Amino acid sequence: MFESVLIANRGEIAVRVAHAARELGVRSVAIYSDADEDAKHVRHADEAYTVGSPVPKKSYLDADAVFEVAREADVDAIHPGYGFFAENARFAKRVEESEFTWIGPSSDSMRELGEKTNARAVMQEAGVPVVPGTKEPIADVSEAVDFAEEYGYPIAIKADGGGGGKGLYVVEEDDDIESKFETAKREGEAYFDNSAVYVEKYLENPKHIEVQVIADTHGNVCHIGERDCTIQRRQQKLIEETPSPALDPQLQTEIRTAARDGLKEAGYVNAGTVEFLFADGEFYFLEVNTRIQVEHPISEIVTGVDLVKEQLRVAAGKELSFEQADIEPRGHAIEFRLNAEDPTNDFTPMPGTLSVYRPPTGIGVRVDDGVDQGDAISPFYDSMFGKVIVHGRSREEVLQRAARALSGMEIEGIPTTIPFHLAMIQNETFVQNEHTTTFVDDSFTLTTE
């Protein structure tokens, strides 16, 4: 096992990695910008070093600064968390070619699966169903027009290196196709340094289901069950749960096996998530996230597997500490993302200081966060500052427990997404599992009444 690891991130995921490292007896080294000097992840790491400006490109995304700290702190490995460098194949390659160990999938896997058309080809080779779409990036808008004529509208134009809703545009008619083609290309270049785009048939009212997979360097590839991430706003997840209430036991087995087989075909190592769209009783491959996910705790809480510790073990060359037969999910779990946003005002980010912050406690409740009372939510970074994870014997019990936990949470100083979550768990469409990925955008309004 490593003696030390640098956490190239901030916030709750940096705290999460520091905790896992400590349990393994590994020294954790944090980095922080000028805006994060007193942040929780700094307090929870064994050591911390500054990387400068609050602006991410001049601190957390400054590769030279990260490497300088890694050498000054004399670490063995680098864990990227999620976001920032987590899916940056060039940064991963630089780590692989250095004296440090990269805690994540290889840069080759990240490159192959990060480009969506390549990922689709890999999954098709493994027998995983994919949504009809172009096999290669398209050269110009005429190819998108031809595809729409063959398959009908709506279609989705997607950045080949995209993810998290960036570089994705739905086209309903001919008049929009050229402008959205150009916008997707520009966004792909801006966010992913890749202007290539491809086209696929857009499924209008699907469920969004993903499967957690982890693999080691000894040929062991295991799934850790699926998660239902259907509650979204503009392709950004808000609530996740496991197991998916949309799947019967046979479909559960099929989708979990498909994800595991797909990443095995790709020669994948470390943690990864295979995302699917599910509609009319069929599931279709969407993309691979080559990193630990925000929503990984719900998989941990129903299986007992510590995914971050497994990431560290795998990167150190060890075998997984379990076999597929050991994975027997127990009960149900739902994760609620805590964002400093006003859900009554189009989810507008509202940074500020947590003058009061008392997370929920009690049976079946876990809180992963990157803040304590008195901490500031910075305008320079993502508005998510924590997650409430609720576990119970059944979905019904989890919803009851979540109502108790969320309503008892005390936060003052900033607006949060808690009112949205409380409204959602009482909404009949959600409770009866009749929602789709478009439900929040098209049918759900949170009022101040």
Residue pairs with C-beta under 8 A, 6 or more apart in sequence:
1 24
1 25
1 26
1 312
1 313
1 316
1 318
2 26
2 75
2 76
2 77
2 101
2 312
2 315
2 316
3 26
3 27
3 76
4 26
4 27
4 28
4 29
4 73
4 74
4 75
4 76
4 77
5 17
5 21
5 26
5 27
5 28
5 29
5 75
5 76
5 77
5 78
5 79
5 103
5 312
6 29
6 31
6 66
6 69
6 70
6 73
6 75
6 77
6 78
6 79
6 100
7 14
7 17
7 18
7 21
7 28
7 29
7 30
7 31
7 41
7 45
7 79
7 81
8 31
8 60
8 66
8 78
8 79
8 80
8 81
8 84
8 85
9 17
9 41
9 60
9 79
9 80
9 81
9 82
9 83
9 84
9 86
10 31
10 32
10 33
10 36
10 39
10 41
10 60
10 370
10 381
11 39
11 41
11 370
11 381
11 382
11 384
11 385
12 41
12 368
12 369
12 370
12 384
12 385
12 386
12 387
13 81
13 82
13 83
13 292
13 294
13 370
14 30
14 41
14 44
14 45
14 81
14 370
15 40
15 41
15 44
15 368
15 369
15 370
16 81
16 308
16 368
17 28
17 79
17 81
17 308
18 28
18 30
18 41
18 44
18 45
18 46
19 44
20 306
20 308
20 309
20 311
20 312
21 27
21 28
21 312
22 28
22 46
23 306
23 309
24 309
24 312
24 313
26 312
27 46
27 47
27 75
28 44
28 45
28 46
28 47
29 45
29 46
29 47
29 48
29 49
29 69
29 70
29 73
29 75
30 41
30 42
30 44
30 45
30 47
30 48
30 49
31 48
31 49
31 50
31 51
31 59
31 60
31 65
31 66
31 69
32 39
32 41
32 42
32 48
32 49
32 50
32 51
33 50
33 51
33 52
33 53
33 54
33 55
33 56
33 59
33 60
33 380
34 50
34 52
34 53
34 54
34 59
35 54
35 378
35 380
35 381
36 42
36 54
36 378
37 50
38 375
39 370
39 371
39 375
40 369
40 370
40 371
40 372
40 375
41 370
42 48
47 73
49 69
49 72
49 73
51 59
51 60
51 62
51 65
51 66
51 69
52 58
52 59
52 62
52 65
53 59
54 378
54 380
55 380
56 84
56 380
56 381
59 65
60 66
60 84
61 84
61 85
63 85
63 91
63 94
66 78
66 85
67 94
67 98
70 78
70 100
75 100
76 100
76 101
77 100
77 101
77 102
77 103
77 312
77 315
77 316
78 95
78 100
78 101
78 102
78 103
79 103
79 104
79 311
79 312
80 86
80 88
80 91
80 92
80 103
80 104
80 291
81 291
81 292
82 291
82 292
82 293
82 294
83 382
85 91
85 92
86 104
86 290
86 291
86 292
87 110
87 114
87 163
87 289
87 290
87 291
88 110
89 107
89 108
89 110
89 111
89 114
90 107
92 102
92 104
92 105
92 106
92 107
92 110
93 107
95 101
95 102
96 102
96 106
96 107
101 315
101 316
102 315
103 270
103 311
103 312
103 315
104 110
104 270
104 271
104 290
104 291
104 311
104 315
105 113
105 268
105 269
105 270
105 271
105 272
105 290
105 291
106 269
109 266
109 267
109 268
109 269
109 290
110 290
112 118
112 119
112 122
112 266
113 119
113 122
113 266
113 268
113 272
113 288
113 290
114 161
114 163
114 288
114 290
115 160
115 161
115 194
115 196
116 158
116 160
116 161
116 162
116 198
116 287
117 134
117 135
117 136
117 137
117 160
117 196
117 198
119 285
119 287
119 288
120 130
120 133
120 135
120 285
121 135
122 262
122 265
122 266
123 130
123 262
123 265
123 274
123 285
124 130
125 265
126 258
126 261
126 262
126 264
126 265
126 266
127 258
127 261
128 258
128 259
128 261
128 262
128 285
129 258
129 282
129 283
129 284
129 285
130 284
130 285
131 200
131 201
131 203
131 277
131 284
131 285
131 286
132 151
132 200
132 201
133 147
133 198
133 199
133 200
133 201
134 143
134 147
134 198
134 199
134 200
136 198
137 160
137 196
137 197
137 198
138 144
138 147
138 197
138 198
138 199
141 177
141 178
141 181
141 182
143 199
144 155
144 157
144 171
144 177
144 181
144 199
145 174
145 177
147 155
147 199
148 155
148 171
148 174
148 177
148 199
151 201
152 201
153 171
153 172
153 173
154 170
154 171
154 172
154 202
154 204
155 170
155 171
155 199
155 200
155 201
155 202
156 168
156 169
156 170
156 171
156 199
156 200
156 201
156 202
157 168
157 169
157 171
157 177
157 180
157 181
157 184
157 197
157 198
157 199
158 167
158 168
158 169
158 184
158 197
158 198
158 199
158 200
159 166
159 167
159 168
159 184
159 185
159 187
159 188
159 191
159 192
159 194
159 195
159 196
159 197
160 188
160 194
160 196
160 197
160 198
161 167
161 188
161 191
161 192
161 193
161 194
161 196
162 168
162 187
162 188
162 191
162 192
163 192
163 287
163 289
164 235
164 236
165 234
165 235
165 236
166 187
166 188
166 191
166 192
167 184
167 187
167 188
167 191
167 192
167 197
168 184
168 235
169 180
169 181
169 183
169 184
170 180
170 202
171 177
171 180
171 202
181 197
184 197
185 195
185 196
185 197
186 195
188 194
188 195
188 196
188 197
189 195
203 277
203 279
203 284
204 438
205 279
205 436
205 437
205 438
206 277
206 278
206 279
206 436
206 437
207 228
207 230
207 244
207 246
207 277
207 278
207 279
207 436
207 437
208 228
208 229
208 230
208 232
208 237
208 275
208 276
208 277
208 278
208 286
208 437
209 226
209 227
209 228
209 229
209 230
209 244
209 246
209 247
209 255
209 275
209 276
209 277
209 278
209 283
210 226
210 227
210 229
210 273
210 274
210 275
210 276
210 289
210 293
211 223
211 225
211 226
211 227
211 255
211 256
211 258
211 259
211 260
211 273
211 274
211 276
212 223
212 224
212 225
212 226
212 227
212 271
212 273
212 293
212 296
212 299
212 307
213 221
213 222
213 223
213 224
213 259
213 260
213 263
213 268
213 271
213 272
213 273
213 274
214 221
214 222
214 224
214 270
214 271
214 272
214 307
214 310
214 311
214 314
214 320
215 221
215 222
215 263
215 264
215 268
215 269
215 270
215 272
215 314
215 320
216 269
216 313
216 314
216 318
216 319
216 320
217 269
217 314
217 317
218 319
220 319
220 320
220 323
221 260
221 263
221 264
221 268
222 260
222 320
222 322
222 323
222 324
222 327
223 256
223 257
223 259
223 260
223 324
223 327
224 299
224 303
224 305
224 307
224 327
225 242
225 243
225 256
225 299
225 302
225 303
225 327
225 329
226 242
226 243
226 244
226 247
226 252
226 255
226 256
226 259
227 240
227 241
227 242
227 244
227 295
227 298
227 299
228 240
228 241
228 242
228 243
228 244
228 245
228 246
229 237
229 239
229 240
229 275
229 295
230 246
230 435
230 436
230 437
230 439
231 237
231 238
231 239
231 240
231 424
231 430
231 435
231 439
231 440
232 238
232 437
232 440
232 441
233 347
233 440
233 441
234 441
235 437
237 294
237 295
237 337
238 336
238 337
238 417
238 420
238 421
238 424
238 440
239 334
239 335
239 336
239 337
239 421
239 424
240 295
240 298
240 334
240 335
241 298
241 332
241 333
241 334
241 335
241 395
241 398
242 298
242 299
242 302
242 329
242 332
242 333
243 252
243 302
243 329
243 332
244 252
244 278
245 395
245 433
246 278
246 433
247 255
247 278
251 281
251 283
254 283
255 276
255 278
255 283
258 274
258 276
258 283
258 285
259 274
259 276
260 324
262 274
262 285
262 288
263 272
263 274
263 288
266 288
269 314
270 311
270 314
270 315
271 291
271 292
271 296
271 307
271 310
271 311
271 314
272 288
272 289
272 290
272 291
273 288
273 289
273 291
273 293
274 285
274 288
275 285
275 286
275 287
275 288
275 289
276 283
276 284
276 285
276 286
277 283
277 284
277 286
277 437
278 284
292 307
292 308
292 311
294 337
294 384
294 387
295 335
295 387
296 307
296 308
297 333
297 335
297 366
297 368
297 387
297 389
298 333
298 334
298 335
298 389
298 391
299 305
299 307
300 306
300 307
301 333
301 366
301 389
301 391
302 329
302 330
302 331
302 332
302 333
302 391
303 327
303 328
303 329
303 330
305 322
305 327
310 320
310 321
313 319
313 320
313 321
314 320
331 391
331 392
331 393
331 394
331 398
332 391
332 392
332 393
332 394
332 395
332 397
332 398
333 389
333 390
333 391
333 392
333 398
334 389
334 390
334 395
334 398
334 399
334 402
335 387
335 388
335 389
335 390
336 387
336 388
336 389
336 390
336 402
336 406
336 417
336 418
336 421
337 384
337 387
337 417
338 369
338 384
338 385
338 386
338 387
338 388
338 416
338 417
338 418
339 347
339 349
339 383
339 384
339 385
339 416
339 417
340 349
340 350
340 351
340 352
340 377
340 383
340 384
340 385
340 414
340 415
340 416
341 347
341 348
341 349
341 350
341 383
341 415
341 416
341 417
342 348
342 350
342 415
343 415
343 417
343 419
343 420
343 446
344 415
344 419
344 446
344 447
344 448
347 417
349 379
349 383
350 383
350 414
350 415
351 376
351 377
351 378
351 379
351 383
351 414
352 376
352 377
352 413
352 414
353 374
353 375
353 376
353 377
353 413
353 414
354 371
354 372
354 373
354 374
354 375
354 376
354 377
354 411
354 412
354 413
354 414
355 373
355 374
355 412
355 413
356 373
356 410
356 411
356 412
356 413
357 371
357 372
357 373
357 374
357 375
357 410
357 411
357 412
357 413
358 373
358 409
358 410
358 411
359 367
359 369
359 386
359 388
359 409
360 367
360 388
360 404
360 405
360 406
360 408
360 409
362 401
362 404
362 405
363 401
364 390
364 391
364 392
364 397
364 398
364 401
365 388
365 389
365 390
365 391
365 401
365 405
366 388
366 389
366 390
366 391
367 386
367 387
367 388
367 389
368 386
368 387
368 389
369 385
369 386
369 387
370 385
370 386
371 377
371 385
371 386
377 383
377 385
377 414
388 402
388 405
388 406
388 409
388 421
390 398
390 401
390 402
390 405
391 398
391 401
392 398
392 400
392 401
399 425
399 431
402 421
402 425
403 422
403 425
403 426
406 418
406 421
406 422
406 425
407 422
409 418
411 418
419 446
420 446
423 446
424 430
424 444
425 431
427 444
428 434
429 435
429 439
429 443
429 444
430 439
